[in-house]
Structures are given as C-alpha cells and as structure tokens.
Amino acid sequence: MSEIVLMSDPKVAAIPVAECGERLVDVRRGKSLLIDSRKQDPADAYAYVREGVVERLIEAQKLLPHGLRLLFVEGYRPPSLQRAYFEEYAGQLRAIHADWSAEQIHSAASRYVSPPDIAPHSAGAAVDLTLADAEGRELELGTRMNVDPEESDGACYTHAANISTEARANRKLLGSVLTAAGLVNYPTEWWHWSFGDRYWALITGETAALYGPTEMASSA
C-alpha cells in the first residue's frame, strides 16, 4: 500500500485556491441519487455540494450495475461545524494519548476529521456516501460510515485488510465509478470522496483547487 497523505500534510495546505465561484446546490432536487437524512442539520446544509460535484456523482451513478445506487449521506459542512468536529476528536485523542505532542494530535485527528482551514466538506467539494440497492438498503462495505480508526481497528481505511471479501469487492466497485467520474478518495475513510478541493488538486497533480471554504448563506 502506498503511503497515505493526510489532510494535515503541509503539501495539502500549500495548494492555492483559485475559487471558481460555483454555487452550492441541493442534491435533493434531482432524482438520480438516493439521499439519506442521518446527518441532516437544521439548515439542511448536509444536502448541498458544488454544482461540479453533483454532476460527477450523477455520472458515477450511471456507471453502476443495474439495481445499485449511490446513497448520499453528507455533503457541505459549515466551517464552524467542521471546527467543532475537529476539536472534539482532537480532545478524545488527547485523553487517550496524554504523552502526544500538539503536532501528533493534529496529524492523528486529520485521519478522521479534516483541519477546518482546508476541509473539503467546508468547500462544498466532498461527499460521504455508500452503495445501496434500489430500495435504499445499504450494501456491506466493512464498517458503518463515519466510524473512527480506533473503534474500527483501522477497518475504515479504504484498503484495510481486516474486512470481508464482499466488503472489499463493494469498496472496489464504489471506488471504480467515483474515480472514473473524476473524484478522489481520502484513504483513511472509504466513504469520503471529493472533487475540486485542495486534496483533490494534490492527488491529481492540479496546480490549484477550484473550491475553497465557503459559507452557505452567501452561496446557496
């Protein structure tokens, strides 16, 4: 397995943002994607992503075998919420690893929650999703979504060895259609895929990100 580049890596933050100004759009307005409401928030921010992202999700959907669907769980995350998630998880790590430095905590936290200043979700560039059948029943992907590395014993990593053959095949299928549509995966979270953000730019060799952190009120 190749070395994983974490969100906390200085190479990610060093990618400039050439904001293209695409608006955030509500994925519930179309009928191509199944939408799960487990991460619904009072402002319904979870259901928004940039236009270019939803276009690529629809393209990926068309590549799936008959009877399978993408199940959209969470897209846009306001910067304030991203910050709260990051600080909460970092606090949990501090409690477990009292001997770790601030740098170690920051790096380890970024395996599961992106640092707020570069978070793909806060740019409307990322989506957490999985596979389901036509009735919305989730396929076996090895772990529940949004499980952290500690609880899952690392099985949340996309290429983890400690998952079933069925889960591995489903992860491969999910990855094949999303990659073909132009998205990139964050390898510590099999469910997290993005397009147009700094991490995407680094992985694909682009010179700049298309989307930077944004506030929903000024974009939607």
N, C-alpha and C positions, 0 to 999 in steps of 0.2 A: 504494500500500500504506500502510495506516495505521501510525503509529509503534508500535513494539513496546515493551511494558512488560516490562522484565527482572525476574527474581526478586530482584535486588539493589536494586530501586527502593524507597525508603523507604515508598512508599504500600502496598507489599505487607506489610512488617513491621508497619505501623501498624494493620493489620486485627486486631481482637481475636479470640480463640478462645473460643467457647462450647462446650467439649467435650461432645459428646452421649453419650459412653461406649459407642458401638457397638463390638462386638468385631471382631477380625481373624478372617477365615475363610479356609479353604484352598479355592482355586478348583478344585483337582483333584478335589474330592469330587463335583462335578457333571459332567454330560456335555455341557453346552451349548457350552463353549469348548475350542478346541484349545490345549494347553499345550506350550510349547517349554522345554526344560531347559538352554538355553545359559547362562543366568545363575543356575543352581542353586548354592546355597551350602550349607555343612554343616548349617545349621539349617533349611534349606528355607524360609527367610523369603521368598524371591522369589515364592512361590506364594500369599502371603497379601495380602488387601486388606480394607478395611472392608466390612461387610455391604451398605451402601448403594451402594458402588461395584460390587460384583459383580452386584447386582440390575440396575443400569443397563447393565452390559456385556451381560447376557443379553437385556435389552430391545433394545439396539442390534443384537445378533446377529440377532434376529428380523426386523429391517428390511432385512437384506442380501438381494440377489438369490439365488435358488436356486443352490446349488453353491458359494457363497462362505462363508467362516467368518472370525471374528476369531481371530488367533493371539496368545495371551497370552505375553509374554516375561518381564516382571518387574513385580512389584507392590511390596510392602513392602521397605524398606531400613533396617536398624537405623541409628540416629543415628551410631554410631561408624563404620560403613562409609561413610555419606554424607560424614562429615567427612574420611575418608581419600581418597575420590574427589575431593572439592573441593580439598583441599590438593595432591594430586598434579597436577591440571590447572592450578591456580594456579602451581605450581612450573614447569610446562612453559612457561607464558606468560611468567614472569619470565625464563627462559632465552632466550626469543625476543625479548622487549621489555625490555631492561635499563633503558631510559630511562623506562618507565612508572611512575607513582606507585602506591602501595598501593591507592588508590581505583580507579584504572584497571584494575588487575589483578583486583580483587574484582568489578568490574562485568563485565569481559570473561569471567571464569571462570563467571559466572552464566548466560551464554548456553548453556552446555553442562552444568554441574552446579550444582544449587541450593545456596545457602548453607545449611549444616547446621541453623541455627535455624529456618528457615522451609520446609524441603524438603518438598514434597508426598509424596514416596515414604516419608519417615520418619513421616508421619502415617497411612500406610496408605491415602492418598487418591488416589494416582497409579498409573497403569499404563503400561508401554511395550508397544506392541502393533502388529500389522500385519495385512494381509489375506492369506488363503491359500485355495486351493481345497479341496475336500472331502477330498483326500488329504494335506493339510498342506503342499503346495508353495506357497511364498511368491509373491505377485504382485509385479510391478515397481512399486516406489514411488520410484525415482530414486536412492536411496543405500541402503547397508546401514544397519541400525539402529545407533544409538549412535556414529555417525561424528561427529567434531567439525567445527566450521566451517572450521578451517584445512585439514584433509585433504580435505573435500568442496567447497572453494571456495564455501561458503555454500549448497550444494545441500541441506543438511539443513534449511534454513529451510522451513517448510511451504509458503509461496507463492513459492519460488525460481523464477526464470525459466529457469535452466540445467538443466532436466530434460526428459525426453521427453513427448510428448503422452499416451502411455499412462500414464506415472507420474503426470502431473498429473490425469488422469481418476480413477485409483485413489485418489489422495490426496483428491480431492473426494468420492468415494464413502465412504471411511473417515470423513472429517470430517462428512459429512451424517448418517450414522447415529449417530455418537457425540454430535454436537451435539443431535440430536433426543432422545437419551436423557438429556440434561442435563449432559454432561461438557464441559469446556473444554480447548482445546489450548494448549500453550506454543509460540508461533510460531517459535522457533528450532530446534524438534525436531518433525518431523512425526509421530513415533511416540509422543510424550508427551501423555497426556490425564489429566485429574483431575476429581474431584468432592469438594466439602466442605472443601477446604483454603483457605488464605488467598488464593492466587492466583485460585482459582475464585470466592471471595467478591468480590474486587475486580472481576473481569471481569463478573460477573453483577449487581453492584450490591447484593449482600447486605451486611448490617451486620456480620456476624461469620462466622468459619469454624466448621464443625461438628466438624472434627477437628484436633487438634494433634499434635505429635510424641509418639510412644508407644514403649514397649518391648514387644516381642513376648511376653516371658515373663509379663508381667502382663495381657496382653490376649487371648492366643490360648488 
